[in-house]
Amino acid sequence: MIKGITLHLAGTDYDVPPIALGDLERLQDRIAGFQGGLDKDSVATVIDAAHAALKRNYPEITRETVAGLVDVANMGEVFSAVMDVSGLLRKERDAGEA
């Protein structure tokens, strides 16, 4: 498993690693334009980025499954976990658990 941030999604804990650079490159324009709203493009960007990250630790997970795990309440937290490029969120969470 690639170290990431553990998120409780739809009753299950998932270790969400940062997005891989290849996926970041593919989604870069969409991520750069992400506004955090509930418009179709923002929602699709969060789902696609979360799917790209989660498939690193859960190769069998489908985009459809991820779309069912992410909701309006956790959308921001999921996106932040996926974009934890520097590891700052992980370090904060690890320090808080110590």
C-alpha positions as CSV (number, residue, x, y, z in Angstrom):
1,M,0.0,0.0,0.0
2,I,1.2,3.5,-0.8
3,K,1.0,5.7,2.3
4,G,-1.8,8.2,2.2
5,I,-4.6,9.7,4.2
6,T,-7.1,7.3,5.6
7,L,-10.7,8.4,4.8
8,H,-13.9,6.8,6.0
9,L,-16.1,6.7,2.9
10,A,-19.5,5.0,2.8
11,G,-18.7,2.9,5.9
12,T,-15.2,1.7,4.8
13,D,-11.8,3.1,5.5
14,Y,-9.6,3.7,2.4
15,D,-6.0,4.7,2.3
16,V,-6.0,7.5,-0.2
17,P,-2.5,8.1,-1.6
18,P,-1.5,11.3,-3.5
19,I,-2.3,11.2,-7.2
20,A,0.5,9.8,-9.4
21,L,2.4,12.3,-11.6
22,G,1.1,10.6,-14.8
23,D,-2.5,11.0,-13.7
24,L,-1.8,14.6,-12.6
25,E,-0.4,15.3,-16.0
26,R,-3.5,13.9,-17.6
27,L,-5.9,15.8,-15.3
28,Q,-3.7,18.9,-14.8
29,D,-5.8,21.4,-16.8
30,R,-9.0,20.3,-15.0
31,I,-7.3,20.3,-11.6
32,A,-5.8,23.8,-12.2
33,G,-9.3,25.1,-13.1
34,F,-11.0,23.4,-10.2
35,Q,-13.2,25.8,-8.3
36,G,-14.7,23.5,-5.7
37,G,-18.2,24.0,-6.8
38,L,-21.0,21.5,-7.6
39,D,-20.9,22.1,-11.3
40,K,-20.6,19.1,-13.6
41,D,-16.9,19.7,-14.4
42,S,-15.9,20.1,-10.7
43,V,-17.7,17.0,-9.7
44,A,-16.2,15.0,-12.5
45,T,-12.7,16.3,-11.7
46,V,-13.0,15.2,-8.0
47,I,-14.3,11.7,-9.1
48,D,-11.6,11.2,-11.7
49,A,-8.8,12.5,-9.4
50,A,-10.0,10.3,-6.5
51,H,-10.3,7.3,-8.8
52,A,-6.8,7.8,-10.2
53,A,-5.4,8.0,-6.6
54,L,-7.5,5.1,-5.1
55,K,-6.6,2.7,-8.0
56,R,-3.0,3.0,-6.8
57,N,-3.9,1.1,-3.6
58,Y,-7.1,-0.6,-4.9
59,P,-6.4,-1.6,-8.5
60,E,-9.9,-3.2,-8.8
61,I,-11.8,-0.1,-7.9
62,T,-14.0,1.4,-10.6
63,R,-14.8,5.0,-11.4
64,E,-18.5,4.1,-10.7
65,T,-17.6,2.8,-7.3
66,V,-15.6,5.9,-6.5
67,A,-18.5,8.1,-7.7
68,G,-20.7,6.3,-5.1
69,L,-18.1,6.9,-2.3
70,V,-17.7,10.6,-2.8
71,D,-20.6,12.9,-1.8
72,V,-21.3,16.6,-1.3
73,A,-20.3,16.3,2.4
74,N,-16.8,14.7,1.8
75,M,-16.0,16.1,-1.7
76,G,-13.5,18.7,-0.4
77,E,-11.8,16.3,2.0
78,V,-11.4,13.7,-0.7
79,F,-9.9,16.2,-3.1
80,S,-7.6,17.6,-0.5
81,A,-6.4,14.0,0.3
82,V,-5.8,13.3,-3.3
83,M,-3.8,16.5,-3.8
84,D,-1.7,16.0,-0.7
85,V,1.4,16.3,-2.9
86,S,3.8,17.6,-0.3
87,G,2.6,15.3,2.5
88,L,1.5,18.2,4.7
89,L,-1.9,16.8,5.4
90,R,-0.5,13.4,6.2
91,K,2.1,14.9,8.6
92,E,-0.7,16.9,10.4
93,R,-2.9,13.9,10.8
94,D,0.0,11.7,12.0
95,A,1.0,14.4,14.5
96,G,-2.6,14.6,15.8
97,E,-2.8,10.8,16.2
98,A,0.5,10.7,18.2
